[in-house]
Amino acid sequence: MKISLRSLVFGIFCLYQLSNAQGDDKCVAITMDDLPLNIASKVNNKELLRVTLRLLGQIDKYGIPVTAFVNEEKLIVDGRRDAERVKILKLWLDQGIDLGNHTFAHKSQNQVPVAEAKEDILKGERSIKELLAVQNKKPQFFRHPFLQTGRDSLTRSTLTIFLDSLGYTTAPVTVDNAEWIFASAYDKAISLNDSTMMDSVGQEYLSYMQKKFRYFEWLSDTLFHRQIRQILLIHANRLNGDYYWGLCQMICSDGYSFCTLTEALQDEAYRSSDTFYGGGGISWLDRWALTRGYKGKFFAADPHVPQAIMDYAGVKYE
């Protein structure tokens, strides 16, 4: 495959960043939710494989580490686990990408009874446990659906003890965002075969994500007086199938190196107190700020999705 000079220069720069990351240098771990694909229930296996190969091709291009989280329900076709979809999921492991549990049906742990939440966690690990067992591994990471970790302290502590008993480490998020709205707009543009709108949504997405990164950098400086090791949340979708490379280029050009999720969690910031029990699924940096008593206008600089993208996607609220 022919590689452009631009791609080569970017690759060398990112490798330089990776090899020289130390101390308080800006560093981010990339995590990807909703495998095998956010809209798996709406596409056939041919399209699922196409998008998966597109994503994996871009991830593999420069060897940037990724941890991905699976919704087991998305492997179900006509009421049964689909063997072909499991094989497609295995492609992620074959490329050296760690797979974590994102539950079976993505049920909010703020909304359902604890027993139901536990069942969703257990059902969510069937395929990843089987696939990892072949490599003599076990699932290591768990990502809360909607980033909601329990509506009160008792619910959260009960579920935390349960996750601990299963050997899971919670995968928090610091660079949270509404990328899913851009993905919805992008899927609509694809359905209408509107390449102009696809490009517009993609470019707006990259601009928005850069603003988000800079906002959470500000939060990091404000709360910790340094740059913590950030954890980015994005999703397995068509948008990132086409714009993952551009996203990584933007991140790298802003001075970041890339680290694994394990390396990010070694940052002492992740031991910070979190007493947020609100209904929203928000960044851990926002949680820590709220825990410290920051309110209202303190969060006013948080970037929002452009209204034109909201309208096109048919979404009223982020």
N, C-alpha and C positions, 0 to 999 in steps of 0.2 A: 504494500500500500504506500502510495506517495505521501510524504509528509512535507507540509509547507515550511518555509524558513521561519514564519511566525510561530508555528507550532513547536518547532525545534527549539527556538529561543526561549519560549515559555517553559518548555520541559526542563531545559538546563537551569533556568532561573529557579524553578520550583525545587529541583533537586538540590540546588545550592542552599535554598532556604531550609530544606529538610535537614541537611547535613550540618547547618550552622545554628539551629534552634537551641537556645539555652537561656537560663535565667528568666527574665521578665519579657523576653521576646514574645510577640503576638503569635499565638498558636491556636489552632482549631481542630477538633475532631468532627468528622462528618458522619452523621447517622441518617439512615434512610428508612422510613416507615412504610407500612401497608404492602409489604410483599405478599404475593408475587407481583401485583399491580393494583393501583388504587381502584381502577374500574374493571377488575377481573371478572365480575359478574356480568358485565356488559359486552365482553369481547370473547371471540373464539380463541382456541389455543394457538392458532397460526399468528394472530395479532399479539397475543401474550408473548409468544416466543420472539417475535420481531422486536417488540419494545425492550424485552429483557436483553437480547443480544446487543441492541443499540446502547442501552445503559451500561452493560458490562464492558462493551468496547471502549466507551469513554472513560470508565473508571480505570480500566487496565492501561490506558494510554500513558499515564505517568506514574502509576503505582501508588496513587494517593490512598491511604487506608480508609476503609469504610466499614461501619458496623450496620447491619440491616436487620429490620424487625418484621416478623411474619404474622399475618392474620390467617390462621388455619382455615377459617371459613372460606377464604378466597380460593382454596384448593378444591372446594366442593362443586360438583356439577351434577345436576339432577339428583340431589340428595345423597351422593356418594363421593368419597374422596377420589379425585381423578388422577390416575397413575401418570398420565402425560404431564399434568401440572406439577406433580411432585418431581418429575425428572427435570422440568424447567427450573424449579426452585433449586434443585441440586447444582445447577450451573453456577449459582452464586458461591456455593461452597467449593466447587471445583476451581474457582478463581481465587480462592484463599480469603473470601469475605466471611466474617463471622456472622452467624444468624442468631438473633435473639427472639424472645417470646413477646408478642404484642397482643396476646390473648386470641381466643377463637373468634368471637363476634364483635370485638371492639366495644364492649359494654362499659359505660361510665361507672367508675367505682364510687362516684358521688351520688349515683342515682339508684343502683340496684342493691339488694340486700347482700350482706357480706358472703353468705353461703353461695349466692349466684355468682358473685365476683370470683370466688375461689374456683368454682366449677369452670368458669370461662378461662381462667389461668391454666388449669390442668388440661382442658381440652385444647388449649392453644399450643401445647408443647409436643403433640403427638408426632408430627412429621419431622420437626427439627431434632427431636431426641433420636429418632430412628436414623436420620441422615448423619448426625454428628457421631452416633455410636460406631458407625463404620470407620470413623477416624479416631476412635477411642477418646472421644470428647463428650462433654455434656453441655447443655445450654448454660450460658453464663449470665447474660444480661436480660433484664425485663424492662419494657417501656410501657408506662401507664397510658391507656386509651385517653385521648383528649388532654393528656397531661394532668388528669384529675386523680389525686392520690388519696381521696377519702374526705367525706363531708364534715368529719369531726375527728378529734384526737383518738377516740376509741376505735373508730373504723380504720383510720390510718395505721395505728399501732398493731391492730389485729392482722391486717393484710401484710404489713411489713414483717411481722413474725412469721406469717405463713410463707412469704416469699423467701425469707432467710432459711426456713426449713427445707425449701426446695433447692437451695444453693444459688439463688439469683442475687445479682447486684442490680439495684435500680439504676437506670440510665436517665439522668436528668437532662434538661435542655436549657441552655442559656441564651442562644440565639434563636428565639422563637419567632414565628412569622406567619403570615396568612398566604403562603405560597399556594395553598389549595385553591384559592379563588382564581389565581392566575392559571392554574392547571385546568380549572373548569372552563374558563374563557378560552383557553387554548384548544381544549377538546371540542368546544362549539365551533371554533374557526375551522378545525379539521373537518368536522361534519359538514360544513358549508363549502369546503374546498376553497377557503379564502386565505390564500398564501400571504396577502398583504396584512391581514389582521393577525395571522399567526406570527409574523415578524414583529408587528407592533406590540403584541402581548409579550413576546419573548424579550424584547428590548426594555419594556416597562418593568418586567420581572427583574432583570439584572439591575436596573437602576434602583428599584425598590429594595432589593436585597443589600445593595451597598449602603443605602441609608440605614437599614436595620442594623447592619454590622457596626456602623459608626455610633448608633444610639446605644447599643449594648457595650461598646467600648467605653462610652461616657459613663454608663452605669457602673462598669467595672472600676474605672478610675475613682468615681465618687464613693463607692462602697468599700473598696479595698486599697485604693491609692496605688494601684498597679493594674496591669493587664493579666487577668486570670486566664487559664487555659479554657477557651470557650468550647461549647458543644453545640453544633448546628443541627437543626432538624429540617430535613426535606423529605419528599415522598417518592416512591417508585411510581412514576407517571410519564405520560408522553412528553410533557413539557421538559422534564429533566432528561428524557431520552434525547432531546434535541439541544438543550441548553446547559447541560451539566458541565461541559467543557468551558463554556463561557462563564459560568458561575465560578468555577475553580480559577479561571484566569483573573476574574475580578478580585477574588479573595487573595490570590497570590500577589497581585499588583498593589494591593493595599498593605502589603508588608507582612502577611501571615505565612507561617510554615504550617504543615499539617502533622497531626499526631494521631495516635490511636485513641479510642475511647478509654482504654485502660490507663494510658499515659495522662490523659486529661483529668481523670478522676483522682490522680495522685495529688492534684492541687489542693491545698488545705482549704480553699474556699468552699469546697463541697462538703465540708464538715460544719458549715455555718448553720445556725438555728433557722428553722422554717416553721412558722406557726400560721401559715396561710391555709384557710379552710373554705375559701370562697368557691363559688360555682364555676368560675372561669378556669380554663387551662392556660396557664401563663408561664413565662420564663422563670427559672429559678432565681435569676438576678432580680426580677420584679418581686418574687416571693421574699427574698432576703431584704429587699428595700421596705416592703410592707411590714415585715417582722420588726424592722428597726424603727418603725413609726412614720415612715414617709407616706404621704397621701396626695391625692388630687393633682394639683398643678405640677408636682414634682415629675409626673409622668407625661406631661404635656408634649414633650418633644418626640414621643414615640411615633414613628412614621405610619401613615395609613395607606391602604390600597387606593390608588386613584379612582375617583368616582366613575370615570368612564369604563374602567375595567369591572368595577362592581356591577354597573348597569348591564354591561354586555354579558357578564356571567349570570345575571339574574339573582344576585346575592344582595340582601339588604343589610346584613350585619357581618362584621369580621368575627 
